[in-house]
Amino acid sequence: MINTLISLLILFWIVGLVSHIGGDFIHTLLVLAVSVFIFNIVMGRGARV
């Protein structure tokens, strides 16, 4: 689930950079998704909220 979210955000971020639409918003969401992904890796798969 989170990998799909990160993949979509990276895709939208690249499209935003190319077309200059919503670049800052997508960049913020991308940073948030990557930090959540890293948090999940550090905490392990068993740590579900």
C-alpha positions in Angstrom: 0.0 0.0 0.0 2.6 2.5 1.0 4.9 1.5 -1.9 2.0 2.2 -4.3 1.5 5.6 -2.7 5.2 6.5 -2.9 5.3 5.4 -6.6 2.3 7.5 -7.5 3.7 10.5 -5.6 7.0 10.2 -7.4 5.2 10.0 -10.7 3.0 13.0 -9.9 6.1 14.9 -8.7 7.9 14.3 -11.9 4.9 15.4 -13.9 4.6 18.5 -11.7 8.3 19.4 -12.3 7.9 19.0 -16.0 4.7 20.9 -16.4 5.2 23.3 -13.4 1.8 22.3 -11.9 1.6 21.9 -8.1 5.3 21.2 -7.7 5.5 22.4 -4.1 2.4 20.5 -2.9 3.5 17.2 -4.6 7.1 17.7 -3.2 5.7 18.1 0.3 3.5 14.9 -0.1 6.5 13.0 -1.5 8.7 14.0 1.5 5.9 12.9 3.8 5.4 9.6 2.1 9.1 8.8 2.1 9.4 9.6 5.8 6.4 7.3 6.6 8.0 4.6 4.5 11.3 4.9 6.4 9.4 4.9 9.7 7.7 1.7 8.7 11.0 0.1 7.7 12.6 1.1 11.0 9.7 -0.1 13.1 9.3 -3.3 11.2 6.4 -5.0 9.6 4.8 -6.1 12.9 4.2 -2.5 14.1 0.7 -1.8 12.8 -1.4 1.0 14.2 
